[in-house]
Amino acid sequence: MTDTSASFRLLPGAPGSPVVLHVPHSSRAVPADVRGGIVLDDAALELELDHITDAHTAEIATEAAASAAVTPWRFVNRLSRLVVDPERFPDEREEMLTVGMGAVYTRTTHREDLRAAGFDGGPLIDRYFHPYAAAMTAAVDERLEAVGHAVVIDVHSYPTERLPYELHGDGPRPPICLGTDSFHTPPQLMTAARQAFAGFGGTGLDSPFAGAYVPLKHYGADRRVSALMIEIRRDVYMTEPGGAAGPGLGALAKALAALVDAVGTEAVTGV
């Protein structure tokens, strides 16, 4: 199944693969009507996109999928996270609300105004967040029905230097940060990731970013859904902020493919 929605796309993998590579923050696209609600001028918006976009992560996932022995499924956000951030909780559970970066951002990475005071993000949640969540849920449900388990691997990047919005940025900033969930990240999934990314000078755990994306339908309820976030420090593969990719991109894609192969051939659930 391929989703042809303008805001996200599900790219099919092998029928027997449990793996969904989730790429939520790679795009810089902001629809014109959404741009109208952002108070930054064009130059400031471009700079903010440089800081907030996980540049080239879609390309890393594409190359990994192409070289994996068993092709994973890919779910790719085609809009910027400045439209909505599909990985946030859409309610008061989201801790990033304290810095104006819930499901709809009202502040920038440098804690400046992104949208006017009192902005109503409800229409953006209805238009973009909920359809994205429903489609991602359906993609995971399809893997559960097809092979009995699903492995969601988030593909992210983060800046070498801490940005002001980061709530937990005072800890280690390793080349590869593994974000985990106590319910959905079994030890064998973490072990496979450490082995796959061992050649990049070290992997860390849950610093500076923690957690892993699981559809709310399954979150904390279904151990057949495993999840892990791969956070790549940007100096490993690109010029910061928002610059071109370098040779590290290919090496990262090969490592991600190795992880896909390691977890795509056996169950890594916590059942």
N, C-alpha and C positions, 0 to 999 in steps of 0.2 A: 504494500500500500504506500503510495506517495501522496503526501498532503500538498496541495497546490495553493494553500493560503498565502497571501502576500506577506504575512507577518512571521511565518515559521514554515519549516519544511521537514518532513520525515523522509529520509533517504533509506531505501530498503537495503537490508543485508541478507545474509544467507538465512534460509528458513529455519535452520537449526541453531542459529546463534542466539544466546540469551543476552548479548551485550548491546546496550544502547549508549553510544557516545553522545553526551549532551553538551552542546556548545551554546550557552545562553548569552554571552557578552561580547561576541566577536564583531558585531556590526556597528557601523557609524550612522546608519540610515535613520532619519527623523522625518516623518511625513510633514508636509507643509502646514497642515492644520494644527499639528502638535507643536511644531516650531513656533507658531503664533503665541503659545502660552508660556514660552521660555523668555525670560527677560534679558538674557545675555545678548550682546551684539555678536555679529558673525565671527569676528576674530576670537572673542572670548569663548564662544561656543566650540570653535574648532580646537582651542587649547584644552577645554574641558573634555572633549571627546578623546583627545590624545591621552589624557590622564585616566579616564574611566573605562576606555575600551580595552578589552583583552585581545589586542591586535594579533592577527595571523593565527589565532587558535582554530578557526575553521579550516585553514589550510593544513595545520598539523593533523587534525582529525581526518581530513580527506586523504592525506598521504598515508596515515596509519591504516585507514580502512582499505586502501588499495594494496597495501603490502601484507596485511594480515592473512594468515592461512585460511581462516574462516571469517568472511566479511561481516563486521558488526553493522548494526543499524545506527543511523545518525539522526539526531533531532537537533536542528539548527535554528536559532533565533535569527530572523532576517532584519530585525529592527534593533536600534540602539536600546540599551538599558535605560536611557534617559526618557524613553517613551513609557515603558513600565519595566520593572525588574521582575522577571518571572520566578526568581528564586527566593524572593522575600515572602514572608507570611503576609497575607493581605489584611491583617488586623493587628490588634494590640499586642500580640505575641512577638512581633518583630522588634528586636532591640535596636535596630538601626533607625527607628523612628526618632530616637533621641538626638540624632544628628541630621534629621530631615531627609533620610534616605530609606524610607519604607518602600512599599511596592511602587509608589509614585514619588520620585525625588522632588523635594522642594529646595534643597541646598546642594551646593557643589562639593567636589572633593576638598576644596579649601574653605568650606563652611560659609560660602557666600550665597546670596539669593540666586536660585535657579528659576523659581517661579514666584509670582506675586503672593504676598500674604493672603491667607484665606482661600488659596486655590483649591478647587474641588476636584480631587483626583478620581472620584467615583466613575465618571464616564469613561476614563481611560482604563480603569479596572474592568469595567463591563465589556468594553470594546476589544481589549487586547489580553488582559491577564487571564480572565476566566476561559476564553477559547484556547489559549495556549496551554493552560493547566489541564483542560479536558482532553486535548489532543495528546499531551504527554502521558496522561493517565491511560488513554486508550493504547498507546504504543507499548507501555509496560504490561497492560492486561493481555495484549496480543502475544507478548513473549511468554507470559505465564501460561497461557493456553497452549502455545505451540511447544514449549520445552519444559514447562513446569517450574521455571525460576527465571529471574531477570537480574541483570547486573548493570546498574546505571553508573557510568563513569563520567563525571563532570570534567570538562577541559577548560581550565582558567589560566590567567596569568596575573602577576602582581608586580608593582614597581619595586625597584631596588631600594629606594629610599621611602620611608614612611610618609604617607600623605595625611593631612590634618584630620580627615574624616575617620580614620581607622581607630576603632575603639580598643583594639587589642594589638596594636602595632609596636609595642615596646619589647617584644620577645625576639627570638631568633628569626632570621629571614634566610632560610636555606635555599639552595638552588631549586630544589623540588620540595614543596610542602604537601603533605598528604592530609586532606581534611576528612575526618571520620565522624561517624555517628555511633553511639554506644549500642544501639539496637540493630542497625542495618549494615555495620561494617565488621564482618567476621575476621578473625586473625589471619586466615589464609589469604584473604584479599589484600590485606596490608602487606603480608610477606611477599606476595607476587609483585606488588607495586614496588617495594624496596628493591627487589631483585632486578626488575625491568629497568629501573632508573638509577641503578648503582653507579653508572659511569659519569654522572654529572657533578660529582664532588660532594654528595651527601643529600640525604632526604631527611626532612623533619616532620613533625607530627603536630597538626592543629595550631601552628604559629607561622605567620601572623593571622591566618584565617582558618577557621574550624568548620566542621559540619560537612554534610553531603546532601545533595538534592534527592528527595523521594516524593512522589506525588502524595498529596494529603490523604487520599483514599487509603494508601498503604502505610503511611507514616506511623511508626510505632505499633503497627498492627499485624504486618505480614512479613515474616522473616524470609519468605521466598524471594523478597526483593532486597538485594544487596546494593550498597552504594559506596562510592569513594570519590572524593574530589582531588583532582590533580591540579595544584597551583604551581605554575612555572614562573620563577623569577625572571623578569623580562631581559635582564642583561645576558641571560644564557643564550638568547636567540635573536635579539633585535636591538635597534638603537632607540633609546628612550628620549622623550616620550613620543609615542606615536610614529616612530620611524620605520625604516625598512627592516625586513627580516634578513638574518645572516645564515651562515652554514649550520648553526645550531638547530635550525628548524627541522632539517632532514634527520638529524640524529635523534631529536625528540620524537619525531614521527615513528622512527624505527623502534624506539623504546616503548612508545604507546602501543604499537602493533604487537610487540612482545607481551605486553600486559594483556591485551585482548586475547592473544592466543593462549596465554596461561590460564585465563579464567573462562574462556569460551568453550573449553573442552571438558570441563567438569563442574559440578555444582560447588559454589562457594557461599551458599546460604548458611545462616545460623541455625537452621532447623535441626 
